[in-house]
Amino acid sequence: MSAGQLTENQFDAIIDLALDEDTGYGDITSEALLPPDLTGKASLLVKETGVLAGIEVAGRVFQRVDPSLEIDVLIKDGTAIQSADIVANVVGSVSSILKAERVALNFLQRLSGIASLTAQYVAETIGLPTRIVDTRKTTPGMRLLEKYAVRMGGGHNHRLHLGDAVLIKDNHIAALRAMGMNLKDIVAKARQNTPAGVTIEVEVTNTREAQEAKKAGADIIMLDNMTVNEMRQVVKLVSGQAKLEASGGITLKNVHQVAMTGVDIISIGALTHSFRALDISLEMESQTLKLL
């Protein structure tokens, strides 16, 4: 399954969990009111400007509810969308369409919200050699889908999980310094105890620590909550001997300034924890309704 590099079983497990939350006890409204043989067509209608992500997920939701539903995708993920765009049509049992509606929209609206916010950050760095990346601050169980949405918005993925790379953060450093180790010792220990080729990244909070991380041989130095002026100093200090990642306190208002310092990477947790869901609705087309 292409969405988020999930296997088909993983993909369906996420969808089935969401469906069980919403439909595990049936849909008493549709069951009470709608004839089981009523069919029609519904459209997924965009109501604001953004970037689409999750259309494949939404389509899969409808087909998990009712495999006989036909999904016609009109706009692909990663495409800029605007109000009044129809991204897909769904044809078949009206009861089935309405049963799947909320879960399909939950995925589609949220993933599109992430893609749309990411695209805004990327737009602020156009022409600069800086990559906008996400973090592990994701919705539990939704990480691969949310990181997929970041890519659809033009961003890049940081670590997918704790086994993806070494990231030596402040708490690691504090614990090991208490044992008498300096940063050079810490980086050396990480290299000794991890497979060859694994990236070693070190979090620092000031220029002195950045200098120490450079001398220790870190592959990436994360500049945590530094000012723009401090970042510029570190860029000059490191002089290309390690990649530099800016992190913490970065918003749409200052991301361009941060990119202008010369850092290689800007990581933004807000992409997946503070996005606003994009407004997309499902509209039944009344003229298509008929009893079989």
Sequence and secondary structure as in RCSB ss.txt:
>XXXX:A:sequence
MSAGQLTENQFDAIIDLALDEDTGYGDITSEALLPPDLTGKASLLVKETGVLAGIEVAGRVFQRVDPSLEIDVLI
KDGTAIQSADIVANVVGSVSSILKAERVALNFLQRLSGIASLTAQYVAETIGLPTRIVDTRKTTPGMRLLEKYAV
RMGGGHNHRLHLGDAVLIKDNHIAALRAMGMNLKDIVAKARQNTPAGVTIEVEVTNTREAQEAKKAGADIIMLDN
MTVNEMRQVVKLVSGQAKLEASGGITLKNVHQVAMTGVDIISIGALTHSFRALDISLEMESQTLKLL
>XXXX:A:secstr
  GGG  HHHHHHHHHHHHHHHHTT  HHHHHHS TTEEEEEEEEE S EE   HHHHHHHHHHH TT EEEE S
 TT EE TT EEEEEEEEHHHHHHHHHHHHHHHHHHHHHHHHHHHHHHTTTTSS EEE  S   TT HHHHHHHH
HHTT B   SSTTSSEEE HHHHHHHHTTT  HHHHHHHHHHTS TT  EEEEESSHHHHHHHHHHT SEEEEES
  HHHHHHHHHHHTTSSEEEEESS  TTTHHHHHHTT SEEE THHHHS     EEEEEEEEEEEE 
